[in-house]
């Protein structure tokens, strides 16, 4: 069983009723391939926060899914757009994401005795931010859904005072979309890529969150309208 999934579940379950109010995305799309720089410019988006597994690639894959490569690279190359990854990953995956996305900051969070600490990786280079960055003892991961992870990523991109210009893109309601809602930024929910590649507990939770969404909000629409 995935250690990350267990840690996320322990944080999520006690807050389930409250978080159900936070899982409605601004937009539903089939995939990242339906996003274009022109779309984001029209929406006034200048900063994009990304989930990775299930959004850009299969679970723990080592590259962006080929079906998304062209659209994703167009977004990365678009002038006026900045990007960061907000992750729940473990240590090994954190280093791997730095290799896969060398030009994009990857943000992890930890609770410490001195407060929150945020670890930012750009390629092979790491830095620590936040009040707990100096001591870094007894690190306890901060997992999505998390307002603080989103705010830390916005701070890395110099958008802390402009949340209205940011957008979160992810495939899970209770981690990615709830994080965006808690932080007051817009979000895009995409269909999970290669669901069969995920551990069975994750697949079960994905089905359950989809059911809970439909029970509360009905069938999701599609598009950026």
Buried (B, 14 or more C-beta within 10 A) or exposed (E): EBEBBEBBBEBBEEEEEEBBEBBBBBBBBEBBBBBBBEBBBEBEBBBBBBBBBBBBBBBBBEEBBEEBBEBBEBBBEBEEBBBBBBBBBBEEBBBBBBEBBEEBBBBBBBBBEBEBBBBBBBEEEBEEBBEBBEEBEEBEBBBBBBBBBBBBBBBBBEBEEBBEBBBBBBBBBBBBBBBBBBBEBBBBBBBBBEBEBBBEEBBEBBEEBBEBBEEEBEEBEEEBE
